[in-house]
């Protein structure tokens, strides 16, 4: 009987790992696009409007909006409306931690060698 409990526990653990692997895969796919990664890095510093993102990225509004739509679908960014302006921010602490790690590895000006 203990073996059955162990098998059930392992099966549940495996199911949880599969679910988490799928979430991680979706997260990494979202990060694998240069514009989306740049948007997330900018938003790690604080919320921004679409027009602010356009200026910072030197991209046209349709391009920025398309990438933001993908990030919203992946639940990586959240929105806040103030009148006609929509502001975007990182949707989770998980996103902030991962973006921070990427920044530390690839963007930090002074890296120890």
Biotite code that builds the C-alpha atoms (Angstrom):
import biotite.structure as struc

atoms = struc.array([
    struc.Atom([0.000, 0.000, 0.000], chain_id="A", res_id=1, res_name="UNK", atom_name="CA", element="C"),
    struc.Atom([2.843, 2.419, 0.745], chain_id="A", res_id=2, res_name="UNK", atom_name="CA", element="C"),
    struc.Atom([4.160, 1.799, -2.773], chain_id="A", res_id=3, res_name="UNK", atom_name="CA", element="C"),
    struc.Atom([0.806, 2.899, -4.237], chain_id="A", res_id=4, res_name="UNK", atom_name="CA", element="C"),
    struc.Atom([0.915, 6.127, -2.216], chain_id="A", res_id=5, res_name="UNK", atom_name="CA", element="C"),
    struc.Atom([4.475, 6.732, -3.400], chain_id="A", res_id=6, res_name="UNK", atom_name="CA", element="C"),
    struc.Atom([3.480, 6.119, -7.040], chain_id="A", res_id=7, res_name="UNK", atom_name="CA", element="C"),
    struc.Atom([0.485, 8.448, -6.672], chain_id="A", res_id=8, res_name="UNK", atom_name="CA", element="C"),
    struc.Atom([2.670, 11.115, -5.110], chain_id="A", res_id=9, res_name="UNK", atom_name="CA", element="C"),
    struc.Atom([5.268, 10.758, -7.871], chain_id="A", res_id=10, res_name="UNK", atom_name="CA", element="C"),
    struc.Atom([2.562, 10.929, -10.522], chain_id="A", res_id=11, res_name="UNK", atom_name="CA", element="C"),
    struc.Atom([1.181, 14.145, -9.022], chain_id="A", res_id=12, res_name="UNK", atom_name="CA", element="C"),
    struc.Atom([4.692, 15.559, -8.773], chain_id="A", res_id=13, res_name="UNK", atom_name="CA", element="C"),
    struc.Atom([5.337, 14.668, -12.411], chain_id="A", res_id=14, res_name="UNK", atom_name="CA", element="C"),
    struc.Atom([2.055, 16.323, -13.459], chain_id="A", res_id=15, res_name="UNK", atom_name="CA", element="C"),
    struc.Atom([3.070, 19.454, -11.538], chain_id="A", res_id=16, res_name="UNK", atom_name="CA", element="C"),
    struc.Atom([6.483, 19.445, -13.203], chain_id="A", res_id=17, res_name="UNK", atom_name="CA", element="C"),
    struc.Atom([4.905, 19.118, -16.663], chain_id="A", res_id=18, res_name="UNK", atom_name="CA", element="C"),
    struc.Atom([2.585, 22.049, -15.927], chain_id="A", res_id=19, res_name="UNK", atom_name="CA", element="C"),
    struc.Atom([5.484, 24.179, -14.658], chain_id="A", res_id=20, res_name="UNK", atom_name="CA", element="C"),
    struc.Atom([7.631, 23.228, -17.662], chain_id="A", res_id=21, res_name="UNK", atom_name="CA", element="C"),
    struc.Atom([4.834, 24.419, -19.967], chain_id="A", res_id=22, res_name="UNK", atom_name="CA", element="C"),
    struc.Atom([4.616, 27.742, -18.094], chain_id="A", res_id=23, res_name="UNK", atom_name="CA", element="C"),
    struc.Atom([8.395, 28.152, -18.274], chain_id="A", res_id=24, res_name="UNK", atom_name="CA", element="C"),
    struc.Atom([8.410, 27.332, -21.991], chain_id="A", res_id=25, res_name="UNK", atom_name="CA", element="C"),
    struc.Atom([5.725, 29.939, -22.708], chain_id="A", res_id=26, res_name="UNK", atom_name="CA", element="C"),
    struc.Atom([7.610, 32.494, -20.633], chain_id="A", res_id=27, res_name="UNK", atom_name="CA", element="C"),
    struc.Atom([10.877, 31.824, -22.461], chain_id="A", res_id=28, res_name="UNK", atom_name="CA", element="C"),
    struc.Atom([9.162, 31.993, -25.871], chain_id="A", res_id=29, res_name="UNK", atom_name="CA", element="C"),
    struc.Atom([7.874, 35.452, -24.975], chain_id="A", res_id=30, res_name="UNK", atom_name="CA", element="C"),
    struc.Atom([11.397, 36.508, -23.994], chain_id="A", res_id=31, res_name="UNK", atom_name="CA", element="C"),
    struc.Atom([12.930, 35.108, -27.177], chain_id="A", res_id=32, res_name="UNK", atom_name="CA", element="C"),
    struc.Atom([11.765, 38.082, -29.268], chain_id="A", res_id=33, res_name="UNK", atom_name="CA", element="C"),
    struc.Atom([14.076, 41.095, -29.100], chain_id="A", res_id=34, res_name="UNK", atom_name="CA", element="C"),
    struc.Atom([11.327, 43.749, -28.997], chain_id="A", res_id=35, res_name="UNK", atom_name="CA", element="C"),
    struc.Atom([9.344, 41.916, -26.324], chain_id="A", res_id=36, res_name="UNK", atom_name="CA", element="C"),
    struc.Atom([12.481, 41.459, -24.226], chain_id="A", res_id=37, res_name="UNK", atom_name="CA", element="C"),
    struc.Atom([13.301, 45.168, -24.566], chain_id="A", res_id=38, res_name="UNK", atom_name="CA", element="C"),
    struc.Atom([9.741, 46.090, -23.541], chain_id="A", res_id=39, res_name="UNK", atom_name="CA", element="C"),
    struc.Atom([9.982, 43.882, -20.460], chain_id="A", res_id=40, res_name="UNK", atom_name="CA", element="C"),
    struc.Atom([13.369, 45.343, -19.535], chain_id="A", res_id=41, res_name="UNK", atom_name="CA", element="C"),
    struc.Atom([11.998, 48.880, -19.829], chain_id="A", res_id=42, res_name="UNK", atom_name="CA", element="C"),
    struc.Atom([8.929, 47.977, -17.783], chain_id="A", res_id=43, res_name="UNK", atom_name="CA", element="C"),
    struc.Atom([11.160, 46.520, -15.063], chain_id="A", res_id=44, res_name="UNK", atom_name="CA", element="C"),
    struc.Atom([12.103, 50.145, -14.357], chain_id="A", res_id=45, res_name="UNK", atom_name="CA", element="C"),
    struc.Atom([8.445, 51.173, -13.993], chain_id="A", res_id=46, res_name="UNK", atom_name="CA", element="C"),
    struc.Atom([5.197, 51.505, -15.882], chain_id="A", res_id=47, res_name="UNK", atom_name="CA", element="C"),
    struc.Atom([5.155, 53.186, -19.285], chain_id="A", res_id=48, res_name="UNK", atom_name="CA", element="C"),
    struc.Atom([2.552, 54.212, -21.826], chain_id="A", res_id=49, res_name="UNK", atom_name="CA", element="C"),
    struc.Atom([2.560, 52.933, -25.402], chain_id="A", res_id=50, res_name="UNK", atom_name="CA", element="C"),
    struc.Atom([3.807, 56.299, -26.650], chain_id="A", res_id=51, res_name="UNK", atom_name="CA", element="C"),
    struc.Atom([6.678, 56.258, -24.141], chain_id="A", res_id=52, res_name="UNK", atom_name="CA", element="C"),
    struc.Atom([7.609, 52.739, -25.263], chain_id="A", res_id=53, res_name="UNK", atom_name="CA", element="C"),
    struc.Atom([7.459, 53.820, -28.932], chain_id="A", res_id=54, res_name="UNK", atom_name="CA", element="C"),
    struc.Atom([9.933, 56.637, -28.271], chain_id="A", res_id=55, res_name="UNK", atom_name="CA", element="C"),
    struc.Atom([12.290, 54.549, -26.154], chain_id="A", res_id=56, res_name="UNK", atom_name="CA", element="C"),
    struc.Atom([12.341, 51.676, -28.657], chain_id="A", res_id=57, res_name="UNK", atom_name="CA", element="C"),
    struc.Atom([12.182, 53.813, -31.814], chain_id="A", res_id=58, res_name="UNK", atom_name="CA", element="C"),
    struc.Atom([9.391, 51.554, -33.089], chain_id="A", res_id=59, res_name="UNK", atom_name="CA", element="C"),
    struc.Atom([6.059, 52.371, -34.689], chain_id="A", res_id=60, res_name="UNK", atom_name="CA", element="C"),
    struc.Atom([2.875, 52.158, -32.618], chain_id="A", res_id=61, res_name="UNK", atom_name="CA", element="C"),
    struc.Atom([1.444, 49.081, -34.410], chain_id="A", res_id=62, res_name="UNK", atom_name="CA", element="C"),
    struc.Atom([4.641, 47.136, -33.737], chain_id="A", res_id=63, res_name="UNK", atom_name="CA", element="C"),
    struc.Atom([4.715, 48.086, -30.046], chain_id="A", res_id=64, res_name="UNK", atom_name="CA", element="C"),
    struc.Atom([1.003, 47.313, -29.673], chain_id="A", res_id=65, res_name="UNK", atom_name="CA", element="C"),
    struc.Atom([1.422, 43.916, -31.324], chain_id="A", res_id=66, res_name="UNK", atom_name="CA", element="C"),
    struc.Atom([4.227, 42.965, -28.943], chain_id="A", res_id=67, res_name="UNK", atom_name="CA", element="C"),
    struc.Atom([2.298, 44.262, -25.926], chain_id="A", res_id=68, res_name="UNK", atom_name="CA", element="C"),
    struc.Atom([-0.709, 42.173, -27.003], chain_id="A", res_id=69, res_name="UNK", atom_name="CA", element="C"),
    struc.Atom([1.476, 39.059, -27.006], chain_id="A", res_id=70, res_name="UNK", atom_name="CA", element="C"),
    struc.Atom([2.872, 39.946, -23.570], chain_id="A", res_id=71, res_name="UNK", atom_name="CA", element="C"),
    struc.Atom([-0.665, 40.522, -22.244], chain_id="A", res_id=72, res_name="UNK", atom_name="CA", element="C"),
    struc.Atom([-1.776, 37.153, -23.653], chain_id="A", res_id=73, res_name="UNK", atom_name="CA", element="C"),
    struc.Atom([1.169, 35.531, -21.868], chain_id="A", res_id=74, res_name="UNK", atom_name="CA", element="C"),
    struc.Atom([0.172, 37.385, -18.668], chain_id="A", res_id=75, res_name="UNK", atom_name="CA", element="C"),
    struc.Atom([3.574, 39.057, -18.422], chain_id="A", res_id=76, res_name="UNK", atom_name="CA", element="C"),
    struc.Atom([2.282, 42.634, -18.463], chain_id="A", res_id=77, res_name="UNK", atom_name="CA", element="C"),
    struc.Atom([-0.733, 44.297, -16.904], chain_id="A", res_id=78, res_name="UNK", atom_name="CA", element="C"),
    struc.Atom([-2.479, 47.525, -17.815], chain_id="A", res_id=79, res_name="UNK", atom_name="CA", element="C"),
    struc.Atom([-3.823, 50.594, -16.072], chain_id="A", res_id=80, res_name="UNK", atom_name="CA", element="C"),
    struc.Atom([-5.959, 53.175, -17.822], chain_id="A", res_id=81, res_name="UNK", atom_name="CA", element="C"),
    struc.Atom([-5.776, 56.877, -17.006], chain_id="A", res_id=82, res_name="UNK", atom_name="CA", element="C"),
    struc.Atom([-8.195, 58.734, -19.269], chain_id="A", res_id=83, res_name="UNK", atom_name="CA", element="C"),
    struc.Atom([-7.230, 57.845, -22.836], chain_id="A", res_id=84, res_name="UNK", atom_name="CA", element="C"),
    struc.Atom([-3.746, 56.670, -21.897], chain_id="A", res_id=85, res_name="UNK", atom_name="CA", element="C"),
    struc.Atom([-3.020, 53.024, -21.139], chain_id="A", res_id=86, res_name="UNK", atom_name="CA", element="C"),
    struc.Atom([-0.019, 52.291, -18.959], chain_id="A", res_id=87, res_name="UNK", atom_name="CA", element="C"),
    struc.Atom([1.792, 48.963, -18.941], chain_id="A", res_id=88, res_name="UNK", atom_name="CA", element="C"),
    struc.Atom([3.764, 47.331, -16.146], chain_id="A", res_id=89, res_name="UNK", atom_name="CA", element="C"),
    struc.Atom([5.195, 43.925, -15.352], chain_id="A", res_id=90, res_name="UNK", atom_name="CA", element="C"),
    struc.Atom([2.402, 41.652, -14.205], chain_id="A", res_id=91, res_name="UNK", atom_name="CA", element="C"),
    struc.Atom([4.284, 39.529, -11.707], chain_id="A", res_id=92, res_name="UNK", atom_name="CA", element="C"),
    struc.Atom([7.220, 39.383, -9.371], chain_id="A", res_id=93, res_name="UNK", atom_name="CA", element="C"),
    struc.Atom([8.365, 36.263, -11.283], chain_id="A", res_id=94, res_name="UNK", atom_name="CA", element="C"),
    struc.Atom([8.741, 38.356, -14.442], chain_id="A", res_id=95, res_name="UNK", atom_name="CA", element="C"),
    struc.Atom([10.612, 41.039, -12.496], chain_id="A", res_id=96, res_name="UNK", atom_name="CA", element="C"),
    struc.Atom([13.052, 38.451, -11.053], chain_id="A", res_id=97, res_name="UNK", atom_name="CA", element="C"),
    struc.Atom([13.783, 36.836, -14.443], chain_id="A", res_id=98, res_name="UNK", atom_name="CA", element="C"),
    struc.Atom([14.169, 40.171, -16.238], chain_id="A", res_id=99, res_name="UNK", atom_name="CA", element="C"),
    struc.Atom([16.458, 41.322, -13.423], chain_id="A", res_id=100, res_name="UNK", atom_name="CA", element="C"),
    struc.Atom([18.620, 38.231, -13.866], chain_id="A", res_id=101, res_name="UNK", atom_name="CA", element="C"),
    struc.Atom([18.832, 38.790, -17.632], chain_id="A", res_id=102, res_name="UNK", atom_name="CA", element="C"),
    struc.Atom([19.784, 42.418, -17.025], chain_id="A", res_id=103, res_name="UNK", atom_name="CA", element="C"),
    struc.Atom([22.490, 41.394, -14.558], chain_id="A", res_id=104, res_name="UNK", atom_name="CA", element="C"),
    struc.Atom([24.015, 38.917, -17.002], chain_id="A", res_id=105, res_name="UNK", atom_name="CA", element="C"),
    struc.Atom([23.712, 40.810, -20.297], chain_id="A", res_id=106, res_name="UNK", atom_name="CA", element="C"),
    struc.Atom([23.242, 44.510, -19.597], chain_id="A", res_id=107, res_name="UNK", atom_name="CA", element="C"),
    struc.Atom([25.215, 45.441, -16.515], chain_id="A", res_id=108, res_name="UNK", atom_name="CA", element="C"),
    struc.Atom([27.928, 47.940, -17.463], chain_id="A", res_id=109, res_name="UNK", atom_name="CA", element="C"),
    struc.Atom([30.592, 46.576, -15.153], chain_id="A", res_id=110, res_name="UNK", atom_name="CA", element="C"),
    struc.Atom([30.837, 42.812, -15.128], chain_id="A", res_id=111, res_name="UNK", atom_name="CA", element="C"),
    struc.Atom([33.389, 40.804, -13.244], chain_id="A", res_id=112, res_name="UNK", atom_name="CA", element="C"),
    struc.Atom([35.446, 38.629, -15.552], chain_id="A", res_id=113, res_name="UNK", atom_name="CA", element="C"),
])
